[in-house]
Amino acid sequence: ADSALEELVQQTAKLDDYGLEVRILEESDSVSLERTSTLLTDSLAEQAETTAKELALVTLPVFSYVANSISSGGKTIPYSLVTAIQEETFAKMVREGSEDAKVPIVLNEWAARDLGVSIGDQISLEYYVWHNDGRLETKTADFQLKSIVPIAGIAADRNLVPDYPGISESPNLADWDPPFPVDLDRIRQQDEVYWDQYRTTPKAFIPLKNGQELWQSRYGKLTSLRLVAGPDKNLDQTKNAFEQHLRAKLNPAAMGFMIIPARSQGLNASQGATDFGEYFLYFSFFLVVSALLLTALFFKLGVEQRLREIGLLQAVGIPAKSIRRMFLFEGFLLSLIGSVLGLLGALIYAQLIMYGLRTWWVDAVGTTELSLQVSPPSLILGAMGGIIVALACIVWTLRQVGKASTRSLLASTAAGIGETVRQRKGRIFSALNVAILFSVLGLLLLLLATFQVIGQVAGFFGGGTLLLISLICYQAAWLRSSPARDISGVGWWSISRLGFRNLTYRPGRSLLCITLIAAAAFIIVSVDAFRRGGRGANLDPKSGNGGYPLLAESLLPIVHDPNSTEGRDAMNLHSGSLPELDELSFIRFRLKPGDDASCLNLYQPQEPRILGVSNDFIGRNRFSFQKSIATTSEENQNPWQLLNRDLGEGVVPVIADANSLNYVLHLGLGDEFVLQGNQGPVRLQVVGALDDSIFQSEFLVSEENFVRLFPHEEGYRFFLIEAPETNQTATVAALEDRLSDFAFDVATTNERLANFHRVENTYLSTFQMLGGLGLLLGTFGLGAVLLRNVLERRRELALLRAVGYNPSHLMLMVVAENALLLFCGLITGTLSALLAIAPVFFERGGRLPNLSLSLLLAAVLISGLIVSLIATRAALRSPLLPALRAE
């Protein structure tokens, strides 16, 4: 389809679609090729000359220019057209003069008479030169008069100057309206007479090579190309043949035409810049593990309550396989019901997230047109996965029951599925081995990430996860170890120690509680560390705003330099009643419009915005880099210099913000991004990544490369502004008011950064809700374990009451046990998370959101203690006398 469309464009595009005009010149045997309002590009001129040779046409390249004045001996002719023509044609116009003329010029007899000059006199031309940075500079060139020609033949040809809006159609010279400043008061009566009689007939001629040296620009070095057909050829046929042959040679892509697969691009963009499903999956890993552990725990507790039933079934001759099958079927039904309820919960949770994005967090996504899309296959796979892993947990639990004897099961003792001394020692040894293994692997990942052998984020996060597992394994070995000494003494500490000792009563349950709390703390701490707060008015040159308090963007290009006196005059930026305007300093950037490459764009950028960076900005060395491909000391000190590095033909160095590269464009250092330029595809290679900057929406290239790649992007449209902190609101209002013709929009750089951070924090909030679910699971698990432990130890608690312990002592003992579980879980999860986020910690200068982290961890601790108090109170309210009789 693309090739068919490309062929269609190639066949149907007309020359005027390219801004080209081929016309037959009046009273001439020539055809002229011109381009409306601009120059013929070098490639276009080359293709036209090749076509002319194939048709046996003689070419006459022409370069006409407006001179502000032609002067000699104190006399001046204002605003005259000068034409640079081919050397052979120029030589035919020369009839007299010395051979040592360095830069010759030919005047027509009207101009020579007006100036009162003769052959050999010095002639000066004053003209404008338009620089790439938008400056209009006045220059002067001196010539020696080589010849004076009558206004006849080629010297009388007004078609040497193509039609130009604002000049050609003007009835009078004083009515000129060109896109450059002119002083119409300089127009004399004889100038108007010349215009009425000769119109755009040039008054002076110079050799083509000299004219191109003086006036050529990035747009080209010819205004028209004359094609001489010869007396024996029909001009209409020649014109038609030239148009057809030239059109066949033109490349639509090089001329700005391109085939855009709108549907496929829209579908690709609609997939989004970042697959947040993956991130939810990553952060859900700990949540899923916690849920599975909790599933195994509850099923095990249920089995322990039915030990007599299992023993009785075995005693009456029912095989163990049948009993296991019965429990598996029961577990399947429970897991099926749980999966259905889980799917409903997932839909409710997802709807809650979508509601939050449409209301609470609407500033982050910029739209309320968000809706939940439910995929039935994903729901089915999720339900099946939940059932399978739940059955796996049940099978693992039933294996332990199968090792107990029928007699111990009939006795209804929990010891029937407990651990022997040998099993306990074996598990201690296994836990230590696993802990050592994961510690070594974690340290290895940390070393590889430190020396940047692997990515720092992946290395440190993986190392932190392995450390979490190793710490849990160390605590598993500690809980199964034998007590070192007896507990003696009086007071709260001794009672608390008795509660601590009770952790070893059911080490598996205690370890499960620690794991649940550690996983929840790990998610909460690691996610919250990435949250960005407001930085205030930080004007550090190495900060995210580069020390610039304001930024601005204009809809129309601005060619004047607002830092110069002339530019301020042209832009009406005099201070007046606001002296702060005199203290403004502007850094200008060229801008190629495109897709927003920041997190503010919900869609995948196809053609990102491009900023052209000046050498002045590069030399200032502002903003900080997260990483770059710098190799020399100069590049390491100022990575902006990488924009001027030569990467080979067809490859352009580019710098972008690290957040946009990682999460939106999914690019790394050295990767390439192919962009469609005016001359075809452009390969952009990432050479540097900025650290949390205001440039998250665009790519940055050098101004030299920008002008070469996008020659039709005029002027400057993006600005960084240094302004005094006082009266900043009035300064912004004044700039927008005085530059309203350009649709000048000013904002603070801190506001721009805050918009980026708001989006990041929103996504982090959604991820942190997973930690909240994990905390909820941990709290339920902790309460269930505590309640079960207290119920199983009712006889012990009754005995303690009988020997003098009061309810407050028992409450303290149970709460101390639970507090130690919470403390171990929080320390394990927090330490592991801090290690996982070490790159972020050092990136922010060793600063973490201490207040928010403290509040989150305090919430975990308080919620756990509240649940323990509720469970303990419920257990202690049960009658203890029957339990004491059974002791």
C-alpha positions in Angstrom: 0.0 0.0 0.0 2.8 2.4 0.8 4.6 1.8 -2.5 1.3 2.3 -4.4 0.7 5.6 -2.6 4.2 6.7 -3.3 3.9 5.9 -7.0 0.6 7.8 -7.0 2.2 10.9 -5.5 5.1 10.6 -8.0 2.7 10.5 -10.9 0.2 13.1 -9.9 2.3 15.8 -8.2 2.4 19.0 -10.2 5.3 21.3 -10.3 3.3 24.1 -8.7 2.8 21.7 -5.7 6.5 22.1 -5.2 6.3 25.9 -5.4 7.8 25.8 -8.9 6.8 27.8 -11.9 7.9 27.2 -15.5 6.9 30.0 -17.8 7.5 31.2 -21.3 9.2 34.6 -21.3 7.7 37.2 -23.5 9.5 38.2 -26.7 12.1 35.6 -26.0 13.2 32.1 -27.1 13.6 31.1 -23.5 11.7 29.4 -20.7 12.3 30.3 -17.0 12.2 28.0 -14.0 11.4 29.9 -10.8 10.4 29.1 -7.2 7.8 31.2 -5.5 9.0 33.5 -2.8 12.3 31.6 -2.2 15.4 30.4 -3.9 16.0 27.3 -6.0 17.7 24.7 -3.8 21.0 23.3 -4.9 19.5 19.8 -5.5 16.5 21.3 -7.4 18.9 23.4 -9.6 21.0 20.4 -10.3 18.0 18.3 -11.3 16.8 21.1 -13.6 20.2 21.5 -15.3 20.4 17.7 -15.8 16.9 17.8 -17.4 17.9 20.7 -19.6 21.0 18.9 -20.9 18.9 15.8 -21.8 16.6 18.0 -23.8 19.5 19.9 -25.5 18.5 23.2 -23.8 21.1 25.9 -23.0 20.9 27.0 -19.4 21.5 30.4 -18.0 21.5 30.5 -14.2 20.4 33.8 -12.6 20.8 35.2 -9.1 19.0 38.5 -8.6 19.2 40.5 -5.3 18.0 43.8 -3.9 20.8 46.2 -3.1 19.9 48.9 -0.5 22.0 51.3 -2.5 24.4 51.6 -5.4 26.9 54.3 -4.7 29.9 56.1 -6.2 31.5 59.5 -5.6 29.0 60.6 -3.0 26.0 59.8 -5.2 23.5 57.0 -4.4 20.7 55.1 -6.1 18.4 53.5 -3.4 16.9 50.1 -3.6 18.0 48.7 -6.9 17.9 45.2 -8.3 21.3 43.7 -9.1 21.6 40.4 -11.1 24.5 37.9 -11.0 24.7 36.1 -14.4 26.8 33.4 -15.9 30.4 34.4 -16.6 30.0 33.8 -20.4 27.0 36.0 -20.6 28.6 38.6 -18.4 31.7 38.6 -20.6 29.5 39.5 -23.7 28.3 42.6 -21.9 31.8 43.9 -21.3 33.2 46.0 -24.1 35.7 48.2 -22.4 37.8 48.3 -19.2 41.1 47.3 -17.7 41.9 43.6 -17.4 43.0 43.9 -13.8 39.6 44.6 -12.4 39.3 42.3 -9.3 35.5 42.3 -8.9 33.9 43.7 -12.1 30.4 45.3 -12.4 28.3 46.4 -15.3 25.8 49.3 -15.0 23.1 50.1 -17.4 23.2 53.5 -18.9 20.4 54.9 -16.7 22.3 54.0 -13.5 25.7 55.2 -14.9 24.2 58.5 -15.9 22.4 58.9 -12.5 25.7 58.3 -10.7 27.8 60.2 -13.2 30.4 57.5 -13.4 32.7 56.2 -16.1 34.6 53.0 -16.9 37.1 52.2 -14.1 35.3 54.0 -11.3 34.7 52.3 -8.0 31.1 51.2 -7.4 29.9 50.2 -3.9 26.9 48.0 -3.2 25.2 48.0 0.2 22.9 45.1 0.9 21.4 43.0 3.7 22.6 39.5 4.6 20.2 37.4 6.6 22.1 35.2 9.1 20.9 31.8 10.3 20.4 33.2 13.8 17.9 35.7 12.4 20.1 38.8 12.4 19.8 41.1 9.4 23.3 42.5 8.8 24.1 45.4 6.5 27.2 44.7 4.4 29.1 46.6 1.7 31.0 45.3 -1.3 33.2 47.3 -3.7 33.4 46.7 -7.4 35.2 48.3 -10.4 33.0 49.5 -13.2 33.8 47.3 -16.2 31.2 48.4 -18.7 28.1 50.6 -19.3 25.4 48.9 -21.4 22.3 50.3 -23.0 18.9 49.2 -21.7 18.4 46.7 -24.5 18.7 42.9 -25.0 19.4 41.0 -21.8 20.1 44.3 -20.0 16.5 45.3 -20.6 15.0 41.9 -19.4 12.8 42.5 -16.4 12.2 38.7 -16.2 15.7 38.2 -14.8 14.0 39.0 -11.5 11.3 36.5 -10.5 7.9 37.6 -9.2 8.3 38.4 -5.5 5.3 39.3 -3.2 5.5 42.8 -1.9 7.7 44.0 -4.7 6.8 42.8 -8.2 3.1 43.7 -8.1 3.7 47.2 -6.5 2.4 49.9 -8.8 5.0 52.4 -7.4 8.4 52.0 -5.9 7.2 53.7 -2.7 4.6 51.0 -2.3 7.1 48.2 -1.8 6.3 46.0 1.2 9.1 43.5 1.4 9.8 41.3 4.5 12.9 43.4 5.4 13.1 47.0 6.6 13.2 49.7 4.0 13.3 53.5 4.2 10.8 54.6 1.6 11.7 58.3 2.3 14.9 57.7 0.3 12.8 57.1 -2.9 13.4 59.9 -5.5 11.2 61.0 -8.3 13.6 59.6 -10.9 13.5 56.2 -9.2 9.7 56.2 -9.6 10.1 57.1 -13.3 12.5 54.2 -13.7 10.1 51.8 -12.0 7.2 53.0 -14.2 9.2 52.5 -17.3 11.4 49.5 -16.6 9.8 47.8 -13.5 12.2 45.0 -12.3 14.9 45.5 -14.9 18.2 45.2 -13.1 20.4 48.3 -12.9 23.6 46.4 -12.4 25.2 43.0 -13.3 28.0 41.0 -11.7 29.5 37.6 -12.4 27.5 34.7 -11.0 30.3 33.3 -8.8 30.8 36.7 -7.1 27.0 37.1 -6.5 26.8 33.7 -5.0 29.7 34.4 -2.7 28.0 37.5 -1.4 24.3 36.5 -1.2 23.9 32.7 -1.1 22.1 31.2 1.9 21.0 27.8 3.2 17.9 28.2 0.9 20.0 28.1 -2.3 22.1 30.3 -4.6 19.9 30.8 -7.6 16.6 32.8 -8.0 15.8 31.3 -11.5 17.1 29.2 -14.3 16.7 30.3 -17.8 16.4 27.7 -20.5 17.2 28.7 -24.1 15.3 26.6 -26.6 16.7 27.8 -29.8 14.9 29.3 -32.8 13.9 25.9 -34.3 12.0 24.7 -31.2 8.5 25.4 -30.2 8.4 27.0 -26.8 5.1 25.4 -25.7 6.4 21.9 -26.6 9.7 22.7 -24.9 8.0 23.9 -21.8 5.8 20.8 -21.6 8.6 18.4 -22.2 10.8 20.1 -19.6 8.0 20.0 -17.0 7.4 16.2 -17.6 11.1 15.3 -17.4 11.7 17.5 -14.4 8.8 16.1 -12.5 10.0 12.5 -13.2 13.3 13.4 -11.6 11.9 15.1 -8.5 11.8 13.1 -5.2 8.6 14.0 -3.4 10.1 13.2 0.0 13.0 15.5 -0.7 10.6 18.3 -1.5 8.6 17.9 1.6 6.0 15.4 0.4 5.7 12.2 2.4 3.5 9.2 2.7 2.0 9.0 6.2 0.4 5.7 7.2 -2.1 7.5 9.4 -4.0 4.5 10.6 -1.0 2.4 11.6 0.7 5.4 13.2 -2.4 6.1 15.2 -2.7 2.5 16.3 1.0 2.5 17.3 0.6 5.8 19.2 -2.5 4.6 20.9 -0.6 1.8 22.6 0.8 4.4 24.9 4.3 5.5 25.7 4.7 3.1 28.6 3.1 -0.3 29.3 2.0 0.3 32.8 0.6 -3.2 32.9 4.2 -4.4 33.1 4.9 -2.1 36.1 1.8 -3.2 37.9 2.9 -6.8 37.3 6.4 -6.1 38.7 5.1 -4.4 41.8 2.3 -7.1 42.1 4.9 -9.8 42.4 5.4 -9.2 46.1 1.7 -8.9 46.6 1.0 -12.2 44.8 3.7 -14.0 46.9 2.2 -12.6 50.0 -1.3 -13.8 49.0 0.0 -17.3 48.2 1.8 -17.5 51.6 -1.4 -16.3 53.3 -3.4 -19.0 51.3 -1.0 -21.7 52.4 -1.3 -20.4 56.0 -5.1 -20.4 56.2 -5.3 -23.8 54.6 -2.8 -25.2 57.0 -4.7 -23.7 59.9 -7.8 -25.3 58.6 -6.1 -28.7 58.3 -4.8 -28.4 61.8 -8.3 -27.9 63.1 -9.4 -31.1 61.3 -6.6 -33.4 62.4 -9.1 -35.8 64.2 -11.3 -36.0 61.1 -8.2 -36.9 59.0 -7.1 -39.5 61.6 -10.6 -41.0 61.8 -10.8 -41.3 58.0 -7.5 -43.0 57.9 -8.5 -45.3 60.9 -11.6 -46.6 59.1 -9.6 -47.6 56.0 -9.9 -44.7 53.6 -6.7 -44.4 51.6 -4.4 -41.4 51.9 -4.8 -40.6 48.2 -8.6 -40.5 48.6 -8.3 -38.2 51.6 -5.9 -36.0 49.6 -8.2 -35.9 46.6 -11.1 -34.9 48.9 -9.1 -32.0 50.3 -7.9 -31.0 46.8 -11.4 -30.9 45.5 -12.5 -28.8 48.5 -9.5 -26.5 47.9 -10.4 -26.3 44.2 -14.0 -25.2 45.0 -12.6 -22.6 47.5 -10.0 -21.3 45.0 -12.6 -21.2 42.3 -14.9 -19.1 44.4 -11.9 -17.0 45.5 -10.9 -16.5 41.9 -14.3 -15.3 40.9 -14.4 -12.9 43.8 -10.8 -11.9 42.9 -11.9 -11.0 39.3 -14.7 -8.9 40.7 -12.3 -7.2 43.0 -9.8 -6.6 40.1 -12.6 -5.0 38.1 -13.6 -2.8 41.0 -9.9 -1.9 41.7 -9.3 -1.0 38.0 -12.5 1.1 37.9 -11.3 2.9 41.0 -7.9 3.6 39.4 -9.7 4.9 36.2 -12.0 7.0 38.4 -9.0 8.5 40.1 -7.3 9.3 36.8 -10.5 11.1 35.6 -11.0 13.0 38.9 -8.3 13.2 41.6 -5.3 12.8 39.2 -6.8 14.4 36.0 -3.9 16.9 35.9 -1.6 14.0 35.3 -3.3 12.6 32.3 -4.9 15.8 30.9 -8.2 14.2 29.9 -11.4 12.8 31.4 -12.0 10.6 28.3 -10.6 7.5 29.9 -12.5 4.2 30.2 -11.7 0.7 31.4 -11.2 -1.9 28.7 -11.7 -5.4 29.9 -10.0 -8.3 28.1 -11.8 -11.6 28.7 -8.7 -13.7 27.9 -6.7 -11.9 30.6 -9.4 -12.4 33.1 -9.6 -16.2 32.3 -5.8 -16.5 32.5 -5.7 -14.6 35.8 -8.4 -16.8 37.3 -6.7 -20.0 36.1 -3.4 -18.9 37.4 -4.9 -18.2 40.8 -6.5 -21.6 41.0 -3.3 -23.4 40.0 -1.1 -21.7 42.5 -3.6 -22.1 45.2 -3.8 -25.9 44.5 0.0 -26.0 44.6 0.0 -24.4 48.0 -2.7 -26.9 49.2 -0.6 -29.9 47.9 2.4 -28.6 49.7 0.5 -28.4 52.9 -1.1 -31.9 52.6 2.4 -33.4 52.1 3.2 -32.5 55.7 0.0 -34.0 56.9 0.7 -37.2 55.2 3.9 -37.7 57.2 2.0 -37.8 60.5 0.8 -41.1 62.1 -2.9 -42.0 62.4 -2.6 -42.2 66.2 -1.1 -38.6 66.5 -3.9 -37.3 64.3 -6.6 -39.0 66.3 -5.0 -37.4 69.4 -5.7 -34.0 67.7 -2.3 -32.6 68.6 -0.8 -30.0 66.5 2.5 -31.8 67.0 1.2 -34.3 64.5 2.4 -32.1 61.7 5.2 -30.4 63.6 8.9 -30.6 63.2 11.2 -33.1 64.7 14.6 -32.0 66.1 16.3 -33.4 63.1 13.9 -31.7 60.7 14.4 -28.4 62.5 18.2 -28.7 62.3 17.9 -29.6 58.7 15.8 -26.6 57.9 18.1 -24.3 59.8 21.0 -25.6 57.7 19.0 -25.2 54.5 17.8 -21.7 55.4 21.4 -20.6 56.1 22.6 -22.0 52.8 19.8 -20.3 50.9 20.5 -17.0 52.7 24.3 -17.2 51.9 23.5 -18.0 48.3 21.2 -15.1 47.8 23.5 -12.8 49.7 26.4 -13.7 47.3 24.1 -13.2 44.3 22.9 -9.9 45.6 26.4 -8.6 46.2 27.4 -9.7 42.7 24.5 -7.8 41.2 25.4 -4.7 43.2 29.1 -4.9 42.1 28.1 -5.3 38.4 25.7 -2.3 38.7 28.2 -0.2 40.6 30.8 -0.6 37.8 28.0 -0.2 35.2 28.4 -3.6 33.7 24.6 -3.9 33.9 22.0 -1.2 34.3 22.1 0.5 37.7 18.3 0.4 38.2 18.0 -3.3 37.3 21.1 -4.2 39.2 20.3 -2.4 42.5 16.6 -3.4 42.4 17.5 -7.0 41.8 20.2 -6.9 44.5 17.7 -5.4 46.9 15.2 -8.2 46.1 17.8 -10.8 46.7 18.8 -9.2 50.0 15.1 -9.3 51.0 15.0 -13.0 50.4 18.4 -13.6 52.2 17.3 -11.6 55.3 14.1 -13.6 55.5 16.1 -16.9 55.3 18.5 -15.7 58.0 15.5 -15.0 60.2 14.0 -18.4 59.4 17.2 -20.0 60.7 17.1 -17.7 63.8 13.5 -18.6 64.6 14.2 -22.4 64.4 17.3 -22.2 66.6 17.1 -23.3 70.3 16.8 -20.7 73.0 20.2 -19.6 74.4 19.2 -19.2 78.0 16.3 -19.1 80.5 14.3 -16.0 81.1 14.3 -14.7 84.6 13.5 -11.4 86.4 10.5 -9.3 87.0 8.9 -6.4 85.3 7.7 -5.5 81.7 11.0 -6.4 80.1 11.0 -10.0 81.3 7.4 -10.4 80.3 8.2 -8.9 76.9 11.1 -11.4 76.5 8.7 -14.2 77.2 6.6 -12.9 74.4 9.6 -12.7 72.1 10.4 -16.3 73.0 7.0 -17.3 71.8 8.0 -16.5 68.2 9.7 -19.8 68.1 6.5 -21.7 69.0 5.4 -21.8 65.4 8.5 -20.5 63.5 6.8 -21.0 60.1 3.9 -18.8 61.1 6.2 -16.1 62.5 8.3 -16.2 59.4 5.2 -15.8 57.2 4.1 -12.7 59.2 7.6 -11.2 58.8 7.5 -11.9 55.1 4.1 -10.3 54.6 5.1 -7.1 56.4 8.6 -7.0 54.7 7.0 -7.3 51.3 4.5 -4.5 52.0 7.3 -2.3 53.4 9.5 -3.0 50.4 6.9 -1.9 47.9 5.9 1.2 49.9 9.5 2.4 50.6 10.9 1.7 47.1 8.0 3.3 45.3 7.8 6.3 47.6 11.5 7.0 47.2 10.9 7.8 43.5 8.3 10.5 44.4 9.4 14.0 43.5 8.4 17.0 45.6 8.5 20.7 44.7 11.9 22.2 44.6 10.9 25.8 44.9 12.7 28.6 43.1 16.0 26.8 42.6 18.1 28.7 40.2 21.1 26.5 40.3 22.7 26.3 36.8 23.0 22.5 37.3 19.4 22.0 38.4 16.4 20.9 36.3 15.7 24.4 35.1 19.3 25.3 34.4 19.1 28.4 36.5 16.5 30.0 34.2 13.3 31.1 36.0 11.2 31.5 32.8 10.7 29.8 29.5 8.6 30.9 26.6 7.3 29.6 23.3 5.9 31.5 20.4 3.5 30.3 17.7 5.2 32.4 15.0 9.0 32.5 14.5 10.9 35.5 15.9 13.9 36.5 13.8 15.0 39.5 15.9 17.5 39.2 18.6 15.8 40.3 21.9 19.2 40.7 23.5 20.3 43.5 21.1 19.2 47.1 21.0 17.8 46.7 17.5 15.9 43.6 18.4 14.3 45.2 21.5 13.3 48.1 19.4 11.7 45.9 16.8 9.9 43.8 19.5 8.9 46.7 21.7 10.7 45.4 24.7 11.7 48.8 26.1 11.3 48.9 29.9 8.9 51.9 30.1 7.2 51.6 33.5 8.7 48.1 34.1 12.5 48.4 34.6 12.7 44.6 35.0 12.4 44.2 31.2 15.9 45.8 30.8 17.4 43.0 32.9 16.0 40.1 30.8 18.4 37.9 29.0 17.1 35.4 26.3 18.5 32.1 25.1 17.0 31.3 21.8 16.3 27.9 20.3 15.0 26.9 16.9 12.0 24.6 17.0 10.6 22.0 14.8 7.1 21.2 15.9 6.2 17.6 16.6 4.9 15.2 19.2 5.4 15.8 22.9 8.0 13.2 24.1 7.3 13.7 27.8 5.1 11.9 30.3 2.4 14.5 29.6 1.7 12.7 26.3 -0.4 9.5 26.8 0.5 8.4 23.2 3.7 7.0 21.7 5.6 9.9 20.0 6.1 9.3 16.3 7.9 12.5 15.4 9.2 14.2 18.5 9.8 18.0 18.8 13.3 19.1 17.9 15.2 22.1 19.5 18.2 23.7 17.8 20.8 24.6 20.4 23.2 27.5 19.8 26.9 27.4 20.5 26.3 30.1 23.1 24.0 27.9 25.1 26.5 24.9 24.7 29.3 27.1 26.1 27.3 28.0 29.2 27.3 24.3 30.3 24.1 24.4 32.3 21.8 21.6 33.4 23.1 18.3 34.8 23.6 15.0 32.9 22.6 11.6 34.2 24.9 9.9 31.7 26.6 10.6 28.3 29.1 9.0 25.8 31.7 11.6 26.6 35.3 10.3 26.2 37.5 13.4 26.4 38.0 15.6 29.5 36.4 18.5 27.7 33.3 16.5 26.9 33.1 15.1 30.4 33.3 18.7 31.8 30.7 19.9 29.3 28.7 17.1 27.7 26.8 19.6 25.6 29.9 19.6 23.3 28.8 16.1 22.1 26.2 17.9 19.9 29.0 19.1 17.7 30.7 15.6 17.5 31.0 14.1 14.0 29.3 10.7 14.2 29.7 9.9 10.5 27.6 10.6 7.4 23.9 10.6 8.0 24.0 10.4 11.8 23.2 13.4 14.0 24.0 13.6 17.7 21.1 14.3 20.0 20.6 14.9 23.7 17.3 14.2 25.5 16.0 13.9 29.1 16.6 10.6 30.8 13.0 10.2 31.9 11.7 10.6 28.3 14.4 8.2 26.9 13.6 5.5 29.5 9.9 5.6 29.9 8.5 7.2 26.8 10.9 6.6 23.9 12.5 3.5 25.4 16.0 4.5 24.1 19.4 4.3 25.7 22.8 5.9 25.1 24.0 5.1 21.6 20.5 4.1 20.3 19.2 5.7 17.2 15.8 7.3 16.4 14.8 7.7 12.8 13.0 11.0 12.1 11.5 12.2 8.8 13.4 15.3 7.7 12.9 17.6 4.7 15.5 15.7 2.7 14.4 12.2 3.8 14.9 10.1 6.9 17.3 11.5 9.5 19.2 9.2 12.0 19.4 10.7 15.4 21.8 9.1 17.9 21.5 9.6 21.6 24.8 10.9 23.0 23.6 12.3 26.4 20.8 12.0 28.9 19.8 15.0 31.0 18.8 14.5 34.6 15.2 15.5 35.4 15.2 18.6 33.2 12.6 20.9 31.6 13.6 19.4 28.2 11.5 16.3 28.7 9.3 17.1 25.7 11.9 17.3 23.0 15.2 16.3 21.4 18.1 18.7 21.3 20.5 19.0 18.4 23.1 21.6 17.5 21.8 24.7 15.6 24.2 23.9 12.7 22.6 20.4 12.2 19.1 21.8 12.8 19.5 24.4 10.0 20.9 21.7 7.7 18.2 19.2 8.4 15.2 21.6 8.6 16.1 24.6 6.4 12.5 25.7 6.1 12.0 26.2 9.9 12.4 29.9 10.2 13.6 32.0 13.2 13.3 31.0 16.9 10.3 29.8 18.7 11.6 28.5 22.1 13.3 30.7 24.7 14.8 30.4 28.1 14.8 33.7 30.0 17.0 35.0 32.8 14.9 37.4 34.8 15.0 39.1 38.2 13.0 37.4 40.9 11.2 40.6 41.8 7.9 41.5 40.1 8.1 38.3 38.0 4.3 38.1 37.5 4.3 41.6 35.9 7.3 40.6 33.7 5.4 37.6 32.4 2.3 39.7 31.7 4.4 42.4 29.9 6.2 39.9 27.7 2.9 38.1 26.7 1.3 41.5 26.0 4.0 43.1 23.9 4.8 40.0 21.9 1.1 38.9 21.5 1.5 39.2 17.7 3.8 36.2 17.9 1.5 34.3 20.3 4.2 34.5 22.9 3.4 32.2 25.9 5.6 32.5 29.1 5.6 30.1 32.0 7.9 29.5 35.0 10.4 26.6 34.6 9.4 25.4 38.1 5.8 25.1 36.9 6.9 23.0 33.9 8.9 20.7 36.2 6.0 20.5 38.6 3.8 19.3 35.8 6.2 16.5 34.9 6.5 15.5 38.6 2.8 15.6 39.1 2.4 12.9 36.4 5.2 10.8 37.8 3.8 11.0 41.3 0.3 10.1 40.1 1.6 6.9 38.6 3.6 6.2 41.7 0.4 6.6 43.8 -1.3 4.0 41.7 1.6 1.6 42.2 1.7 2.4 45.9 -1.9 1.3 46.2 -0.5 -2.2 45.6 1.6 -1.7 48.7 -1.5 -0.8 50.5 -3.1 -4.0 49.4 0.0 -5.9 50.6 -0.2 -4.1 53.9 -3.9 -5.1 54.1 -3.0 -8.8 53.5 -0.1 -8.6 56.0 -2.4 -7.1 58.6 -5.1 -9.9 58.1 -2.4 -12.5 58.1 -0.8 -11.1 61.3 -4.2 -11.0 63.0 -5.0 -14.6 61.9 -1.7 -16.0 63.0 -1.8 -14.2 66.3 -5.4 -15.3 67.0 -4.6 -18.8 66.1 -1.5 -18.9 68.3 -3.4 -17.4 71.3 -6.2 -20.0 70.9 -3.7 -22.8 70.7 -2.0 -21.6 73.8 -5.1 -21.0 76.0 -4.0 -23.7 78.4 -0.6 -22.0 78.8 -2.3 -18.6 79.3 -4.7 -20.2 81.9 -1.8 -21.7 83.8 0.0 -18.3 83.8 -3.2 -16.7 85.2 -3.4 -19.4 87.9 0.2 -18.7 89.1 -0.4 -15.0 89.4 -0.1 -13.3 86.0 -2.9 -10.8 85.4 -4.5 -10.0 82.1 -2.3 -6.9 81.5 0.8 -9.1 81.7 -0.7 -11.5 79.2 -1.6 -8.6 76.9 1.9 -7.2 77.1 3.4 -10.6 76.4 1.3 -11.1 73.2 1.7 -7.5 72.0 5.5 -7.7 72.5 5.5 -10.9 70.4 3.5 -9.2 67.7 5.6 -6.0 67.9 8.8 -7.9 67.3 7.2 -9.5 64.2 6.3 -6.1 62.9 9.7 -4.7 63.7 11.5 -7.5 62.0 9.3 -7.2 58.9 9.7 -3.4 58.7 13.5 -3.5 59.1 13.8 -6.3 56.6 11.6 -4.6 53.9 13.0 -1.1 54.5 16.7 -2.1 54.4 16.2 -4.1 51.2 14.2 -1.3 49.6 16.8 1.3 50.5 19.5 -0.8 48.9 17.3 -1.2 45.8 16.8 2.5 45.4 20.5 3.4 46.1 21.0 5.0 42.6 18.0 7.3 43.2 19.3 8.1 46.7 22.7 9.2 45.5 21.2 10.9 42.4 19.3 13.2 44.7 22.3 14.0 46.8 21.5 11.6 49.6 18.1 13.0 50.3 14.9 10.9 50.7 11.4 11.9 51.4 11.9 11.2 55.1 8.6 12.6 56.3 6.4 10.6 53.9 8.4 7.4 54.5 8.2 7.8 58.3 4.4 8.3 58.1 4.0 5.2 55.9 6.1 3.0 58.1 4.3 4.3 61.2 1.0 3.5 59.6 2.2 -0.1 59.1 3.4 -0.4 62.7 0.2 1.1 64.2 -2.1 -0.9 62.0 -0.3 -4.1 63.1 -0.4 -3.2 66.7 -4.1 -2.4 66.6 -4.8 -5.8 65.0 -2.7 -7.6 67.6 -4.6 -5.8 70.4 -8.0 -6.8 68.9 -6.9 -10.5 68.4 -5.4 -10.7 71.9 -8.5 -9.2 73.6 -10.8 -11.6 71.7 -8.7 -14.6 72.8 -8.4 -13.5 76.4 -12.2 -13.0 76.7 -12.7 -16.7 76.0 -13.2 -18.9 79.2 -9.8 -20.1 80.4 -11.1 -22.5 83.1 -11.9 -25.4 80.7 -8.5 -25.0 79.2 -6.8 -25.1 82.6 -8.7 -28.3 83.5 -7.3 -29.9 80.3 -3.7 -28.9 81.2 
